[in-house]
Structures are given as C-alpha cells and as structure tokens.
C-alpha cells in the first residue's frame, strides 16, 4: 500500500538561484519538511509552516532514514542536495536506505528531480571541455579505498576520457588531489588542459585554466570542481576576451 506522504529529492544547482530548475522550485513550494546539509538548506527561502531538518554533510544515511520516516508518516518531504541530486549526492542515499530499510519505506512515493551539477556549470564557464567522452570521479576515499581511485584515474586517462573531479580536497585529506595529479602526470602530457572551477555561478566564483604540469593542488577546496582534459582538449586564445576551452566532437584512434 502506498503511503499518504511523498518524498522528492532535488538539487539546488551550483548555488546561483537562476540555475535551479523550475521543477525543483515547484517541489520546494509544495513541501512541508526539508532535510539536507545545512548550507544547502540555507539557500532556500522557506515560508512559515515549512520546517528545516539540517544535518552534517557526513550523515547522509541517517538523513535519508529520517526523511523516509517522515514521508511514511504522511509528510510532504523534500530532500535537498547541491548540484544534481543523483551525482555523488542524496538520491543514491535515499535508494540505499530504501533497499536496506523497513517495508513501509518501500511504499513511499519517491521522485528524483534533475539539477545542474558542478561539472556542467564549470564547463559552461570556459566553453565546452565536455564536448566529447568524459567521466566524473570523486576523489574522496570515505566510501572507497584510495587504491581504487588511482586505478580508475589511470584507466580513464589511458582511455582518453576528459575527467571531472569532485570532492578534491579537505582538511582531513589534503594530499589526495596532489596524488591524483601525480598519477595522471605518469600517463598524460604536461600540456594537458586543467580547469579549476570554484563556486561556478556564485559571487565568489573563481575559474583558473592551467596545464597538468603547472596544476597546483592548493588552488582547490571542497567547493572546487576540477576538469582535466584529454589529449584532444584545446584552448582557443581570444583578443581581450577569456579563452575558450573545448574538446572536439571527433576523435582518432592512437597508434
């Protein structure tokens, strides 16, 4: 039997209010209870009668369980992520909680609404670095071993994928981005294009275009998404205008 409540998982986009989808904005208007990481909930303008349930960023499964419980009780629940909720975010945590939780959670009406994820916002600021095949890799080893991350980095670089890095650095793991660059430097040429995109679309935005040889891991923080180009990625210099970074839509087999 379906529960009387509803749970909608949304993404607020990169942080610029104009980059939230109308579909997500409508879900926010309809919901009564909001569950999420506090800085993401701070982006919402809630009216009286709408309740925040803020939690720490590492409490995803507890947050998912609390949201599902409230929805199973009949609440109109909104679970809030930054960016897109399905990219290293709360949609997977909700599905995992349902998979391992009580039967009543399986009866909850669940919707996942797409949003603009960080790599799309950063790519749009510099041109089209994701114009050909690409992948996204989280550099956090909270949920997977670092050895697996290095294996995936090497495989993606060897296959010629453009790579977008999420969760590149934090206080508890300040070394991992540097190790990732070292891994790639053993495979890719030093002139490979690297884009650091911090807070894309927000007032404190900072975009830096550099090369793999010169990429400085201290230029990043947890609000930074990094795009590492393939051997095909190019920089188009322009007079009095920012350069364009793009990866051509065609590719040739290396011999």
N, C-alpha and C positions, 0 to 999 in steps of 0.2 A: 504494500500500500504506500502510495506517495505521501510524503509529509506535507503539512499545510504551509511550511515555510519554503524559502528559496535562498540559494547561495549563488552569488555572482562574483567571479574573480576578474578583477580589472587591472589594467596598468595605467599609470598616470602619464606615461611618456617620459622623455628625458628630464622634464621639470618645467619646461615652458608651458604655461596654461594653454596656449594656442595649439600645442601638439597633443593634447588629449582628444581622443575621438568623441564625436557627439554621442555615440552609443555608450561609451563609458560614462559620460556626463549624465546621460539619462538614467543609467543604473544607480549613480550616486544620488540623484534626485529621489529615486523610489525607495532606497534602502533606509532601514531604521538603525542598524548596528554595523559598525565599521571596525574591522580587525586588520592590523598591519604594523609595520615598523614605524615608530613614532615620527621620524622625519617625513615619511611618505604621507601619513595622515595629516601632518601639518600643512600639506599642500591643498587640502580640501577646505572649502568654506561650508561648514555644516550649519544647519538651522536648528532651532530649539526642537527637541524631541528626537534628534539623531544622536546616537551615543558612540563615542570613541572607545576602542579597547586596544590600547597601544602596548607593544611588547618589544623586546630586544631583537636585533637582527638575526641572532642565532637560535631563536625559539620557534622556528617555522612549524615543526610538527605539533608542538603544544598550541600554537596559534591556530593551526588548521583544525585541531580537535575541538577547541573552544568555539570556533566559528560553526563547525558542523553540528555541535551540540545545540547551539542557539537556533540554527536553522531547523533542526529536527523538532525543536520545541514550538516552531511556527514563526520564527523571526524572518524578516526580510534582510538578509545579511549580505554585506559587501566586503570581500577580502581584497585588500589594496596592495599592489606591487608598484615599484617604479618600472619604467620602460614597458616591455611586454610581459604579461604575467606568465607566459609559457617559456621564457628564455631565462634559465637559472633563477626562477622565481616561484611564486606561491602556487601556481596551477599544479605543478608536479607534487608539491607537498600535500595539497588537498587530495589528489588522486591516491597518493601513497597512504594517507590517513584512512581514506575510504576502503582501500584494499585490505588494510590490517585492522580496521575498527569494527565496532558493533553493527549489527544488521540495520539498525534504524538510520545510520548514516547513508546506507545504500539507497534509501528511499528519498533522500533529499534531492530536490530539483536543482541541479548544478549547471551553470553556464560559465564559459570562459570567453571573455571578450578580448580580442587582439588589441595591442597597442604598438607604439613606435619604440623599438628597442635601441639601446645606446649606439650599437654599431651602425645602424641606419642613420641616426642623427649625425654622428661624426662623419660618416661617408658623405652625406649630403653637404656638409660644410666645406669639403675640399674638392668635390667633383663626383667621381664615380669609381672609387677604388674597388668596389664590389661588383664591377661590371661583368666579371667572368666568375668562374667557380671559386667558392670561398667556404670557410668553416668558422665556427666560433668555439673557443676553448676557454674554460675557466682555469685560471692559474691557482685557485685555492685548493689546498690539499686537506681541507677539513673533512671532505666526504670521499676522497680517493687518494691513493698514495702518490707521492711526487714522482716515483719511477714510472707510473702510468702516464702522467702528464708529459714527461720527457719523451716517452715512446710515441705519444700522439703528436707532439710537436715535430719530431723527426719524420714521422710518416707524412704529415700534412705538408711540411716543407719539401720533402723529396718528391711528392706527387704534384707539386706546383700550385697548391692552393694559396690564395690570399687568406690570411688568418686575422680574426678579431679576438683580442684578449680581454676577458672580463676578470674582475677581482684580481688585478695585477699585483697589488702590494698592500700590506697593512702593517701595523705596529708589531704584531706577533709574527709576521713572516716578511721582513723587509728584504730578504735575499732572493726571493723566488723569481722576480722579473729579471734580475741580472743573470741568474742561472738559465732562464729561458732564452735570453739573448745570446748567451754563450753557446747554448745548444744549437741555435739557428746559425750562428756565425761559422760553425763547422760544416754547414751544408749550403748556405746561401751566400752569394757575393756580397761584399761590404757595401756596394752601392744600392742594395735593395731598399726601396722606399719604406719608411716607417712614419706613421701619423700618430701623435699623441692628441687625444681629444678629451679635454676635461670640461664637464658641465656643459655639454653642447646645447646651445639654445637658451642658456640661462645668463643672467647679468655677469656672472663671474666666469664665463666661458674663456678657455684658453686652448688654442689649436697650434700645434707645432709640427712642421714637416721636416723630417731629417732622414738620415740613412741608417742602416743597420750598424755600420761601422761606428757611427757617432752617437747612436741612441743611448741616452743616459737614463738608467732606471730610476734615479732620484727625481726625474721630471714627472713621475706619476704618483697618484694616490688612489684611494678606493673609488673616487669619483671619475677616474680616467678610464676610457676605453682606448685600446691601442690597436691599430690596424697595421699589420706587416704585409707588404705587397709580395707579389710573386716576381719572378724574373721578367715578366712581361709588363709589370706596372710602370707607368711613366709619369713624369712631372712636366707639365706644359707651362713654361715661364711666359708671363704677360707684362707688357709695359704698364706700370702704375696700377696694376691690379694683382690680387693674390694669385699665385699659381694654381693650376688645376691638376689634380691627381686622378688618374684613371687607369683601369685595367682593360685593355682592348677586348672586344667580344669574341675575337678569334684566338686560336692558339695552335701551335705547331708541335709535332712530336719531336722531342730532343733525340739526337743521335749520338 
